[in-house]
Amino acid sequence: MKEKSYEQELLYESVKIVTKKLSPNTEYSFNDLKNMAIKMPQFNNMDLSINEQREVGRRYSSWVKKCPQANVIIINRKSNRNLIYRKVSTNNISNPSKGGVR
């Protein structure tokens, strides 16, 4: 398994932080999160390749699918094949993608 770069790790943790700060019922794509995260001061003069950004997107999607504490569900796919996520409230346990009851 390839070692993750510092910049990739920083972006991954930053998009998770941005996700936790979103209000419930907010719909977004990974690109929206990435754009919010790279406005943070620690990203000044940092350059991430397209492949590193894609890898962070794959890791984020995996985190959403496997981590119940994420409070995020995948609701749809845009015509350009980007996933659309929705932040749900912390007391929503009826998430079938995370083992909840439908």
Secondary structure, DSSP 8 states (H G I E B T S, - for coil): -----HHHHHHHHHHHHHHHHS-TT-EEEHHHHHHHHTTSGGGTT----HHHHHHHHHHHHHHHHH-GGG-EEEEEE-TTS-EEEEE--TT----GGGT---
